[in-house]
Amino acid sequence: MRAEIVAVGTELLLGQILNTNARFLSQELAALGVDVYHRQVVGDNLGRIVRALEIARERADLIILTGGLGPTQDDLTRDAVAQLTGRSLAYHWPTLTRWEAFAASQGRNVAADSGKRQALMVEGADPFPNETGWAVGCAFEADGTHYMLLPGPPRELIPMFQKYARPWIRKLLGEENALHSVMLKFAGIGESAVEERLKDLVERQSDPTIAPYAKEGEVALRLSTKAATEEEARRKIAPVLEEIRARLGDHLYAEEDIALEEAVVRRLAETGRTVSAAESCTGGLLAELLTRVPGSSKVFKGGVVAYTIPVKKSVLGVPARLLEGADAPGAVSPETAAAMAEGAFRLTGSDFAVSVTGVAGPSEDEGKPVGLVFVGLAGRDLAARAVRLQLAGDREGIRLRAAKRALYELWRVLAQR
């Protein structure tokens, strides 16, 4: 099946917001075995939206539209699809009833308020209720082409796709042709190094297929195969999965699509252990990554952002001889990274402590190059130590990669205990 994504919104054309929905949908469709050959972005103009749809239906079996389902007169996606397919618009009554109750509770004129437009959908389509907003989504088939309308805000689109749109597409594809996938997540290694170690597997792949995905500080591989049942899919994927485990097991932190920080929090929770952090160049980013994971309050004791030498000394207890003087290794050094981790360990009483100190840029510090970072580790029955990194990228990229690498070093220790 061929799909095309049509994003509606003048704000996208003006660069006022990023089209993150297209990336999400492309990845989800690929996981379902649906090919995306084209994307379009079109402004809030009825004629131009209709023209974009005319182009799309000439080359796609499934057209997914995002945006333009709001309450204002320039939200025209429903109108354009209805005009193209010769259908009318009708209210999704559960959504309209819910909206009317809300509007009345706010003292609005229910009959005159334009908000009820969000309850409109293409007549005869399958409705997708919006559980995080008001604009109802829908999907239907007309003259051999399938249309799917989804809201623009990602906080509405993503849960709607996951709960309603994805099963609708799966049903459309049929169970005999279902695509089954396993997502493998790696850290502490770059995309090119992963590709090099698996080059022969990738070159001779047929079924299952191997698709790489890269993010800042992490790498993912999706193994996919078409099969009638989950059991059959597991049998087909198993030999390739075992070979990848053998080659990259030291970096394989999960066999599902979760972030590294979630894997770390899970492991800490499973073993009943805690961690703390001491950060310099990452400025609290490591703590932020950990605390964005639900349940992290049970395993993360706290962190110190020791951005200056006086704070490193007075709060973390880093010896002055490491930080000051002509012969001192300096704030960006393995000795200081280890001492920072040890200080956080003592200060919080956690089972483990991790630290980060380095030069994020844009210029050198202490005569040391941009991207030089040291990650420290300390803990119960774990002598304080440090790992040297030389990271590439701009300031924000270096900070994120440093935080992710600190999480990976912690995950390695946890995996061995």
C-alpha positions as CSV (number, residue, x, y, z in Angstrom):
1,M,0.0,0.0,0.0
2,R,1.2,3.5,-0.9
3,A,0.4,6.4,1.4
4,E,0.8,10.2,1.1
5,I,0.8,12.6,4.0
6,V,-0.9,16.0,3.4
7,A,-0.2,18.5,6.2
8,V,-2.6,21.5,6.2
9,G,-1.7,24.8,7.8
10,T,-0.3,28.1,6.7
11,E,1.7,28.2,9.9
12,L,3.7,25.2,8.6
13,L,4.5,27.0,5.4
14,L,5.6,30.1,7.3
15,G,7.9,28.0,9.5
16,Q,6.1,29.1,12.6
17,I,5.8,25.4,13.8
18,L,7.7,22.3,12.8
19,N,5.9,19.5,11.0
20,T,6.7,16.8,13.6
21,N,3.6,14.9,12.7
22,A,5.0,13.9,9.3
23,R,8.0,12.3,10.9
24,F,5.8,10.4,13.5
25,L,3.4,9.2,10.8
26,S,6.1,8.1,8.4
27,Q,7.7,6.0,11.1
28,E,4.4,4.5,12.1
29,L,3.4,3.7,8.6
30,A,6.8,2.1,7.8
31,A,6.3,-0.1,10.9
32,L,2.9,-1.2,9.4
33,G,4.5,-2.0,6.1
34,V,2.9,1.0,4.3
35,D,5.2,2.9,1.9
36,V,5.2,6.7,2.1
37,Y,6.5,8.0,-1.3
38,H,5.3,11.7,-1.0
39,R,4.5,14.4,1.5
40,Q,2.7,17.7,0.9
41,V,2.3,20.8,2.9
42,V,-0.5,23.2,1.9
43,G,-1.9,26.4,3.4
44,D,-5.4,27.1,4.7
45,N,-7.0,27.6,1.3
46,L,-9.9,25.5,0.1
47,G,-8.9,25.4,-3.6
48,R,-5.3,24.6,-2.9
49,I,-6.2,21.8,-0.4
50,V,-8.5,20.2,-3.0
51,R,-5.8,20.5,-5.6
52,A,-3.3,18.8,-3.3
53,L,-5.7,16.0,-2.7
54,E,-6.3,15.6,-6.5
55,I,-2.5,15.1,-6.9
56,A,-2.3,12.7,-3.9
57,R,-5.1,10.4,-5.1
58,E,-3.3,9.9,-8.4
59,R,-0.3,8.3,-6.7
60,A,-1.5,7.0,-3.3
61,D,-3.9,4.4,-1.9
62,L,-4.1,6.1,1.5
63,I,-4.1,9.8,2.0
64,I,-3.6,11.0,5.6
65,L,-4.4,14.6,6.3
66,T,-3.3,16.4,9.4
67,G,-4.5,19.8,10.7
68,G,-7.3,22.0,9.6
69,L,-10.0,20.4,11.9
70,G,-10.3,23.3,14.3
71,P,-13.2,25.6,15.1
72,T,-12.4,28.6,12.8
73,Q,-13.4,29.4,9.3
74,D,-9.9,28.8,7.9
75,D,-10.0,25.2,9.2
76,L,-11.0,23.7,5.9
77,T,-9.7,20.1,5.7
78,R,-13.1,18.5,6.2
79,D,-14.7,20.8,3.6
80,A,-12.0,20.0,1.1
81,V,-12.2,16.3,1.5
82,A,-16.0,16.4,1.3
83,Q,-15.9,18.5,-1.8
84,L,-13.4,16.2,-3.5
85,T,-15.3,13.0,-2.7
86,G,-18.8,14.4,-3.2
87,R,-19.9,13.7,0.4
88,S,-21.6,15.8,3.0
89,L,-20.5,16.7,6.5
90,A,-22.3,15.5,9.6
91,Y,-21.9,15.8,13.3
92,H,-20.3,13.0,15.4
93,W,-23.0,13.2,18.0
94,P,-21.0,11.9,21.0
95,T,-18.4,14.6,20.4
96,L,-21.1,17.3,19.8
97,T,-22.9,16.3,23.0
98,R,-19.7,16.4,25.0
99,W,-18.7,19.8,23.6
100,E,-22.2,21.3,24.2
101,A,-22.0,20.3,27.8
102,F,-18.6,21.8,28.2
103,A,-19.6,25.0,26.4
104,A,-22.7,25.4,28.5
105,S,-20.6,25.0,31.7
106,Q,-18.4,27.9,30.5
107,G,-21.4,30.1,29.9
108,R,-21.1,30.2,26.1
109,N,-23.9,30.6,23.6
110,V,-24.0,26.9,22.5
111,A,-26.0,27.6,19.4
112,A,-23.8,30.3,18.1
113,D,-20.3,29.2,19.2
114,S,-18.1,28.0,16.3
115,G,-16.5,25.4,18.6
116,K,-19.0,22.8,17.6
117,R,-17.4,22.7,14.1
118,Q,-14.8,20.4,15.7
119,A,-17.5,17.7,16.0
120,L,-18.1,17.7,12.2
121,M,-16.8,14.8,10.2
122,V,-17.2,13.4,6.7
123,E,-20.6,11.7,6.5
124,G,-20.3,7.9,6.5
125,A,-16.7,7.8,7.7
126,D,-15.5,5.8,10.7
127,P,-15.1,8.2,13.6
128,F,-11.9,8.6,15.6
129,P,-12.9,10.2,19.0
130,N,-10.5,12.8,20.3
131,E,-9.8,12.0,23.9
132,T,-7.3,14.8,24.4
133,G,-9.1,17.6,22.5
134,W,-12.3,18.3,20.6
135,A,-11.6,17.8,16.9
136,V,-12.9,14.4,15.8
137,G,-10.9,12.4,13.3
138,C,-12.2,10.0,10.8
139,A,-11.4,7.6,7.9
140,F,-13.2,6.2,4.9
141,E,-12.9,4.9,1.4
142,A,-14.1,6.6,-1.8
143,D,-13.6,5.4,-5.3
144,G,-10.7,3.1,-4.4
145,T,-8.8,5.7,-2.3
146,H,-8.7,5.7,1.5
147,Y,-8.8,9.0,3.3
148,M,-7.8,9.6,7.0
149,L,-8.3,13.0,8.7
150,L,-6.3,13.6,11.9
151,P,-6.0,16.8,14.1
152,G,-2.9,18.9,13.9
153,P,-1.7,19.2,17.5
154,P,0.7,16.2,18.2
155,R,-0.8,15.8,21.7
156,E,-4.1,15.0,20.0
157,L,-2.8,13.3,16.8
158,I,-0.5,10.8,18.5
159,P,-2.9,9.1,20.9
160,M,-5.7,9.2,18.3
161,F,-3.4,7.4,15.8
162,Q,-2.3,4.9,18.3
163,K,-5.8,4.0,19.6
164,Y,-7.9,4.3,16.4
165,A,-6.0,5.0,13.2
166,R,-3.4,2.3,13.5
167,P,-6.0,-0.5,14.1
168,W,-8.0,0.9,11.2
169,I,-5.0,0.6,8.9
170,R,-4.1,-2.9,10.2
171,K,-7.7,-4.0,9.4
172,L,-7.3,-2.5,5.9
173,L,-4.1,-4.4,5.3
174,G,-5.5,-7.7,6.5
175,E,-4.1,-10.0,9.1
176,E,-2.5,-12.3,6.5
177,N,-0.3,-9.4,5.4
178,A,0.4,-8.0,8.8
179,L,3.8,-6.6,9.5
180,H,5.4,-7.6,12.8
181,S,8.4,-5.7,14.2
182,V,10.9,-5.7,17.0
183,M,12.6,-2.5,17.9
184,L,16.2,-2.8,19.2
185,K,17.7,0.2,21.0
186,F,21.4,0.8,21.4
187,A,23.5,3.3,23.3
188,G,27.2,4.1,23.7
189,I,27.8,3.5,20.0
190,G,27.2,5.6,16.9
191,E,25.1,4.8,13.9
192,S,28.1,4.3,11.6
193,A,29.7,1.8,14.0
194,V,26.4,-0.2,14.3
195,E,26.2,-0.3,10.5
196,E,29.8,-1.4,10.2
197,R,29.3,-4.3,12.6
198,L,26.1,-5.4,10.9
199,K,27.1,-4.6,7.3
200,D,26.9,-8.2,6.1
201,L,23.5,-8.8,7.7
202,V,22.1,-5.6,6.1
203,E,23.5,-6.3,2.7
204,R,22.0,-9.8,2.5
205,Q,18.7,-9.0,4.2
206,S,15.5,-10.1,2.7
207,D,13.2,-11.3,5.3
208,P,13.3,-10.1,8.0
209,T,14.3,-6.6,7.0
210,I,16.6,-4.4,9.1
211,A,15.9,-0.6,9.2
212,P,18.2,1.8,11.2
213,Y,17.0,4.9,13.0
214,A,19.3,7.4,14.6
215,K,18.6,9.9,17.5
216,E,20.9,12.0,19.5
217,G,22.9,9.7,21.7
218,E,21.0,6.6,20.7
219,V,20.6,4.2,17.7
220,A,17.6,2.0,16.9
221,L,17.1,-0.9,14.5
222,R,13.7,-2.2,13.5
223,L,13.5,-5.9,12.5
224,S,10.3,-6.5,10.5
225,T,8.6,-9.4,8.8
226,K,5.2,-10.2,7.4
227,A,3.5,-13.1,9.0
228,A,0.0,-14.4,9.8
229,T,0.7,-14.7,13.6
230,E,3.0,-13.3,16.2
231,E,4.5,-16.8,16.8
232,E,5.4,-17.2,13.1
233,A,6.9,-13.7,13.1
234,R,9.1,-14.5,16.2
235,R,10.4,-17.7,14.5
236,K,11.4,-15.7,11.4
237,I,13.0,-12.9,13.4
238,A,14.8,-15.1,16.0
239,P,18.0,-16.0,14.0
240,V,18.8,-12.4,13.0
241,L,18.0,-11.2,16.5
242,E,20.4,-13.7,18.1
243,E,23.2,-12.7,15.7
244,I,22.7,-9.0,16.5
245,R,22.7,-9.7,20.2
246,A,26.0,-11.6,19.8
247,R,27.6,-8.7,18.0
248,L,26.2,-5.7,19.9
249,G,25.0,-7.1,23.2
250,D,27.2,-4.6,25.2
251,H,25.2,-1.7,23.6
252,L,21.7,-3.3,23.3
253,Y,19.8,-1.8,26.2
254,A,16.2,-2.7,25.2
255,E,14.3,-4.8,22.7
256,E,11.4,-2.4,22.6
257,D,10.9,1.2,21.7
258,I,11.8,2.9,25.0
259,A,14.3,5.7,25.7
260,L,17.6,4.9,27.5
261,E,16.5,6.9,30.6
262,E,13.4,4.7,30.9
263,A,15.6,1.5,30.7
264,V,17.8,2.9,33.5
265,V,14.9,3.8,35.8
266,R,13.3,0.4,35.2
267,R,16.6,-1.4,36.1
268,L,17.0,0.6,39.2
269,A,13.5,-0.1,40.3
270,E,13.8,-3.8,39.6
271,T,16.9,-4.1,41.7
272,G,15.7,-1.7,44.4
273,R,18.6,0.7,44.0
274,T,18.9,4.5,43.7
275,V,21.1,7.0,41.9
276,S,22.1,10.6,42.2
277,A,23.8,13.0,39.8
278,A,26.4,15.7,39.8
279,E,26.5,17.9,36.7
280,S,28.6,20.6,35.3
281,C,28.4,21.1,31.5
282,T,25.0,19.4,31.2
283,G,23.5,21.9,33.6
284,G,20.8,19.5,35.0
285,L,19.9,17.8,31.7
286,L,20.8,14.4,33.1
287,A,18.5,14.9,36.1
288,E,15.8,16.1,33.7
289,L,16.0,13.0,31.5
290,L,15.7,10.8,34.5
291,T,12.8,12.7,36.2
292,R,10.7,12.8,33.0
293,V,10.2,9.0,33.4
294,P,7.2,8.1,35.5
295,G,8.2,6.4,38.8
296,S,11.7,8.0,38.8
297,S,11.0,9.5,42.3
298,K,11.5,6.0,43.7
299,V,15.0,5.7,42.3
300,F,16.4,9.2,41.8
301,K,17.6,10.7,45.0
302,G,18.6,14.1,43.6
303,G,21.2,16.0,41.8
304,V,23.7,18.9,42.1
305,V,24.4,21.3,39.2
306,A,28.0,22.3,40.2
307,Y,28.7,24.7,37.4
308,T,31.4,26.7,39.1
309,I,34.6,25.7,40.9
310,P,33.4,27.1,44.3
311,V,30.3,24.9,44.2
312,K,32.3,21.8,43.1
313,K,34.5,22.3,46.2
314,S,31.9,23.4,48.8
315,V,28.9,21.2,47.9
316,L,30.5,18.1,46.3
317,G,33.7,18.2,48.2
318,V,36.0,18.1,45.2
319,P,39.6,18.7,46.5
320,A,41.0,22.1,45.7
321,R,44.2,20.4,44.5
322,L,42.2,19.0,41.6
323,L,40.7,22.3,40.6
324,E,43.3,25.0,41.3
325,G,47.0,25.5,40.7
326,A,49.4,25.2,37.9
327,D,49.6,21.4,38.3
328,A,45.9,20.8,38.9
329,P,44.1,18.5,36.4
330,G,41.3,21.1,36.3
331,A,37.5,21.0,36.3
332,V,37.5,19.1,33.0
333,S,39.4,16.0,34.0
334,P,38.9,12.4,34.9
335,E,40.0,13.1,38.5
336,T,37.4,15.8,38.9
337,A,34.6,13.7,37.3
338,A,35.4,10.8,39.7
339,A,35.5,13.2,42.7
340,M,32.1,14.8,41.7
341,A,30.5,11.4,41.5
342,E,31.9,10.4,44.8
343,G,30.7,13.6,46.3
344,A,27.1,13.1,45.1
345,F,27.3,9.5,46.4
346,R,28.3,10.7,49.9
347,L,25.9,13.7,49.8
348,T,22.7,11.8,48.9
349,G,23.3,8.3,50.3
350,S,22.3,6.8,46.9
351,D,23.5,3.4,45.8
352,F,25.1,4.9,42.7
353,A,26.1,8.4,41.5
354,V,27.0,9.6,38.0
355,S,28.7,12.9,37.1
356,V,29.4,14.9,34.0
357,T,32.0,17.6,33.4
358,G,33.3,18.9,30.1
359,V,33.5,21.6,27.5
360,A,30.2,22.1,25.7
361,G,31.3,25.1,23.7
362,P,31.3,27.2,21.7
363,S,34.9,27.9,22.8
364,E,37.7,26.1,24.6
365,D,37.9,26.0,28.4
366,E,41.1,25.5,30.5
367,G,42.8,25.1,27.1
368,K,40.8,22.0,26.5
369,P,38.8,21.4,23.2
370,V,35.1,21.7,22.7
371,G,33.5,18.3,23.1
372,L,35.9,16.9,25.6
373,V,33.7,15.4,28.4
374,F,34.3,13.1,31.3
375,V,31.6,10.9,32.9
376,G,32.2,9.8,36.5
377,L,30.7,6.9,38.3
378,A,30.8,5.9,42.0
379,G,28.7,3.7,44.3
380,R,28.5,1.0,46.8
381,D,31.2,-1.5,46.0
382,L,32.1,0.6,43.0
383,A,35.4,2.5,43.2
384,A,35.1,6.0,41.7
385,R,36.2,6.1,38.1
386,A,35.7,8.2,34.9
387,V,35.3,7.7,31.2
388,R,36.8,10.1,28.6
389,L,34.6,11.2,25.6
390,Q,35.3,13.4,22.6
391,L,31.9,14.4,21.4
392,A,31.0,16.3,18.2
393,G,28.2,18.8,17.5
394,D,27.0,22.1,18.7
395,R,26.6,23.1,22.3
396,E,23.1,21.6,22.8
397,G,24.1,18.4,20.9
398,I,27.2,17.9,23.1
399,R,25.2,18.4,26.2
400,L,22.5,15.9,25.2
401,R,25.1,13.3,24.0
402,A,27.0,13.7,27.2
403,A,23.9,13.1,29.3
404,K,22.9,10.1,27.2
405,R,26.4,8.7,27.5
406,A,26.3,9.1,31.3
407,L,23.1,7.1,31.3
408,Y,24.7,4.4,29.2
409,E,27.7,4.1,31.5
410,L,25.3,3.7,34.4
411,W,23.2,1.2,32.5
412,R,26.4,-0.9,31.9
413,V,27.1,-1.0,35.6
414,L,23.5,-1.9,36.4
415,A,23.4,-4.7,33.8
416,Q,26.3,-6.4,35.5
417,R,24.7,-6.4,38.9
